[in-house]
């Protein structure tokens, strides 16, 4: 039951759900997520840590970048099931649609030049 509760708690914050929805579209670094969500970098990092501990996201270092992506769900049947369903859920939500629409214009190269 402990693993199930951890997974459900990870989805209990709207910003964490938005992060999952963004990562369905592309791998992203913290600065890109920060730009999309318009929240502070420490907040994005905290949300990512919670999602990682629950098994929703993984990361890979690529030079100076840390790329976050959705996990494959193999570590948890709860995560696997929820990730599969989240592909279809909230597609018509206005907040999610607004963020997803912005994603092509959010580029780390542009953000980090500032």
Rosetta silent file (secondary structure, phi, psi, omega in degrees, C-alpha in Angstrom):
SEQUENCE: XXXXXXXXXXXXXXXXXXXXXXXXXXXXXXXXXXXXXXXXXXXXXXXXXXXXXXXXXXXXXXXXXXXXXXXXXXXXXXXXXXXXXXXXXXXXXXXXXXXXXXXXXXXXXXXXXX
SCORE:     score description
SCORE:     0.000 S_00000001
   1 L     0.000  -31.624 -177.763    0.000    0.000    0.000 S_00000001
   2 H   -58.769  -44.035  179.821    2.923    2.367    0.717 S_00000001
   3 H   -64.583  -40.401  178.916    4.015    2.426   -2.950 S_00000001
   4 H   -61.739  -45.524 -179.358    0.474    3.078   -4.123 S_00000001
   5 H   -64.298  -39.804  178.099    0.065    6.029   -1.760 S_00000001
   6 H   -60.564  -43.002  179.857    3.430    7.489   -2.859 S_00000001
   7 H   -64.989  -44.542 -178.885    2.352    7.318   -6.500 S_00000001
   8 H   -67.296  -39.127  177.772   -1.018    8.907   -5.800 S_00000001
   9 H   -63.996  -34.202  179.392    0.523   11.681   -3.683 S_00000001
  10 H   -62.489  -28.763 -179.665    2.928   12.458   -6.526 S_00000001
  11 L   -93.926    6.312 -174.679   -0.069   13.279   -8.712 S_00000001
  12 L   -83.521    0.654  179.326   -1.793   15.378   -6.045 S_00000001
  13 L  -116.756  132.073 -178.969   -0.253   18.665   -7.221 S_00000001
  14 H   -58.501  -36.149 -179.981   -1.392   20.398  -10.432 S_00000001
  15 H   -67.308  -34.241  177.928    2.160   21.416  -11.372 S_00000001
  16 H   -69.074  -37.393  176.071    3.362   17.817  -11.164 S_00000001
  17 H   -64.931  -41.635  178.225    0.525   16.710  -13.446 S_00000001
  18 H   -62.870  -38.615  177.139    1.469   19.507  -15.861 S_00000001
  19 H   -60.839  -44.507  178.262    5.094   18.339  -15.798 S_00000001
  20 H   -61.376  -44.177  179.994    3.980   14.841  -16.772 S_00000001
  21 H   -63.050  -38.278  177.871    1.814   16.237  -19.565 S_00000001
  22 H   -66.432  -42.323 -177.746    4.747   18.331  -20.873 S_00000001
  23 H   -69.453  -14.601  172.686    7.118   15.371  -20.762 S_00000001
  24 L   -67.995  -22.252 -175.652    4.670   13.420  -22.912 S_00000001
  25 L   -99.916  -30.651  178.164    5.619   15.824  -25.691 S_00000001
  26 L  -167.862  157.401  171.654    9.374   16.219  -25.245 S_00000001
  27 L   -69.233  143.877 -176.950   12.354   15.734  -22.964 S_00000001
  28 E  -142.128  154.480  172.270   12.950   18.886  -20.980 S_00000001
  29 L   -99.148  170.534 -176.993   15.427   20.484  -18.614 S_00000001
  30 H   -59.332  -41.438 -177.279   14.484   22.337  -15.439 S_00000001
  31 H   -64.354  -34.145  177.695   14.856   25.778  -17.037 S_00000001
  32 H   -69.407  -40.864  178.102   12.399   24.856  -19.803 S_00000001
  33 H   -66.434  -38.605  177.849    9.857   23.572  -17.290 S_00000001
  34 H   -60.271  -44.067  179.409   10.349   26.688  -15.201 S_00000001
  35 H   -65.046  -39.985 -178.807    9.609   28.854  -18.245 S_00000001
  36 H   -69.708  -42.371 -175.606    6.511   26.840  -19.146 S_00000001
  37 H   -86.805  -17.901 -177.104    5.066   26.722  -15.632 S_00000001
  38 L    58.308   46.373  174.572    6.170   30.221  -14.575 S_00000001
  39 L  -129.498  166.049 -175.866    7.319   28.997  -11.147 S_00000001
  40 L   -67.348  150.752 -179.757   10.660   29.219   -9.352 S_00000001
  41 H   -57.468  -44.135  178.155   13.485   26.817  -10.198 S_00000001
  42 H   -60.423  -32.908  178.145   13.602   25.307   -6.671 S_00000001
  43 H   -67.848  -42.640  177.753    9.889   24.522   -6.950 S_00000001
  44 H   -61.274  -45.361 -179.393   10.361   22.764  -10.279 S_00000001
  45 H   -61.617  -39.592  178.397   13.272   20.776   -8.840 S_00000001
  46 H   -64.682  -44.672  178.264   11.193   19.738   -5.813 S_00000001
  47 H   -61.355  -41.327  179.436    8.320   18.590   -8.038 S_00000001
  48 H   -65.065  -38.808  178.250   10.741   16.604  -10.201 S_00000001
  49 H   -62.128  -43.387  178.900   12.277   14.934   -7.150 S_00000001
  50 H   -63.954  -43.637  178.880    8.821   13.832   -5.964 S_00000001
  51 H   -65.633  -37.244  178.475    7.928   12.527   -9.428 S_00000001
  52 H   -66.920  -45.794 -179.660   11.265   10.720   -9.685 S_00000001
  53 H   -62.159  -31.634  178.660   10.896    9.077   -6.261 S_00000001
  54 H   -80.284  -16.143  178.314    7.418    7.871   -7.232 S_00000001
  55 L   100.407    9.988 -178.520    8.772    6.437  -10.507 S_00000001
  56 L   -82.581  -33.816 -176.369    7.161    8.817  -13.006 S_00000001
  57 E  -128.446  156.347  172.602   10.280   10.515  -14.370 S_00000001
  58 E  -130.743  168.946  177.695   13.920    9.735  -15.001 S_00000001
  59 E  -141.109  156.182  176.966   16.803   11.968  -15.965 S_00000001
  60 E  -137.701  136.279  174.728   20.004   11.751  -17.957 S_00000001
  61 E   -81.913  138.310  178.002   22.943   14.098  -17.928 S_00000001
  62 E  -138.587   88.573 -174.900   23.989   15.368  -21.335 S_00000001
  63 L    64.700 -122.899 -179.684   26.982   17.665  -20.943 S_00000001
  64 L   -85.458   -4.848 -178.331   25.780   20.694  -19.043 S_00000001
  65 E   -97.588  150.090  168.345   22.114   19.703  -19.420 S_00000001
  66 E  -118.593  112.558 -176.861   20.026   17.374  -17.305 S_00000001
  67 E   -95.323  125.703  176.922   17.231   15.992  -19.467 S_00000001
  68 E  -100.922  142.857  177.918   14.067   14.780  -17.774 S_00000001
  69 E  -148.362  165.092  178.017   11.741   12.319  -19.447 S_00000001
  70 E   -69.864  141.708  175.232    8.876   10.044  -18.516 S_00000001
  71 L   -71.157  164.391  179.590    9.856    6.716  -17.028 S_00000001
  72 L   -83.314   -6.370  177.332    8.820    3.569  -18.855 S_00000001
  73 L    84.825    0.820 -176.049    6.699    2.458  -15.898 S_00000001
  74 L   -69.214  -20.433 -177.580    8.561   -0.811  -15.426 S_00000001
  75 L   -79.842  -18.498 -175.928    9.373   -0.042  -11.780 S_00000001
  76 L  -151.735  128.353  176.491    5.732    0.176  -10.693 S_00000001
  77 H   -66.462  -27.637  178.640    2.480   -1.233  -12.049 S_00000001
  78 H   -68.624  -45.574  179.058    0.685    1.804  -10.594 S_00000001
  79 H   -63.681  -44.962 -179.158    2.930    4.235  -12.473 S_00000001
  80 H   -58.018  -45.593 -179.461    2.647    2.206  -15.674 S_00000001
  81 H   -65.495  -44.567 -178.718   -1.135    2.239  -15.502 S_00000001
  82 H   -68.301  -40.277  177.909   -1.376    5.930  -14.662 S_00000001
  83 H   -62.227  -39.689  177.626    1.109    6.988  -17.345 S_00000001
  84 H   -62.055  -43.733 -179.965   -0.909    5.046  -19.908 S_00000001
  85 H   -72.854  -37.000 -179.411   -4.124    6.722  -18.842 S_00000001
  86 H   -64.400  -19.374  175.546   -2.586   10.179  -18.498 S_00000001
  87 L   -59.957  -30.262 -175.436   -1.736   10.042  -22.219 S_00000001
  88 L  -105.997  -26.375 -177.876   -5.465   10.496  -22.829 S_00000001
  89 L   -74.951  149.159  172.271   -6.621   12.328  -19.731 S_00000001
  90 L    67.683   12.484  179.366   -6.695   16.144  -19.526 S_00000001
  91 L   -64.391  -27.555 -179.433   -6.121   16.671  -23.237 S_00000001
  92 L   -99.615    7.602  176.991   -9.041   19.104  -23.295 S_00000001
  93 L   -72.888  131.676 -174.479   -8.034   20.901  -20.078 S_00000001
  94 H   -64.585  -38.850  179.545   -7.407   24.580  -20.827 S_00000001
  95 H   -65.671  -44.441  179.473   -4.345   24.891  -18.556 S_00000001
  96 H   -65.326  -44.873 -179.177   -2.701   21.807  -20.018 S_00000001
  97 H   -61.244  -39.620  179.554   -3.545   22.841  -23.584 S_00000001
  98 H   -63.603  -43.272  179.868   -2.060   26.308  -23.022 S_00000001
  99 H   -68.004  -45.154 -178.849    1.229   24.884  -21.727 S_00000001
 100 H   -62.044  -36.384  178.878    1.481   22.246  -24.454 S_00000001
 101 H   -64.254  -32.308 -179.120    0.875   24.923  -27.091 S_00000001
 102 H   -78.063  -20.948 -170.947    3.862   26.919  -25.749 S_00000001
 103 H   -54.021  -42.607 -179.236    6.291   23.979  -25.744 S_00000001
 104 H   -61.086  -25.982 -178.414    7.660   24.333  -29.290 S_00000001
 105 H   -91.234   -5.062 -179.995    8.747   27.904  -28.507 S_00000001
 106 L   -95.969  108.762 -177.676   10.445   27.033  -25.213 S_00000001
 107 L  -126.690  130.468 -178.327   14.073   26.261  -25.964 S_00000001
 108 H   -58.408  -34.925 -179.608   16.828   25.914  -23.398 S_00000001
 109 H   -61.802  -37.484  178.810   19.317   27.615  -25.689 S_00000001
 110 H   -75.319  -39.874 -177.420   17.188   30.770  -25.696 S_00000001
 111 H   -66.703  -43.716 -173.881   16.398   30.658  -21.973 S_00000001
 112 L   -79.845   -7.670  174.969   19.962   30.162  -20.800 S_00000001
 113 L   -74.216  -24.630 -174.539   21.308   33.025  -22.960 S_00000001
 114 L   -69.790    0.000    0.000   19.514   35.488  -20.714 S_00000001
